[in-house]
């Protein structure tokens, strides 16, 4: 699901339960304006980071949990 800064859903894709979420990220982000992508480490892929750099948005990586 793609949401705006207030957490309101903008787009979503229904996939099979065993399907990964990361392959759908680029599809959800296509054509969407924005300056940053905030996502957890499940979306940390070179392909997604490369896409973010090309469209001018900035990718934020999740922080490691504190002990």
Number of C-alpha atoms within 10 A of each C-alpha: 14 15 12 10 9 6 8 10 11 11 13 13 11 9 10 6 7 6 10 12 14 16 13 16 17 13 13 16 17 10 9 11 10 13 11 13 16 12 14 11 13 10 19 15 11 9 12 17 17 11 16 18 11 9 13 12 15 16 18 14 14 13 8 7 5 4 3
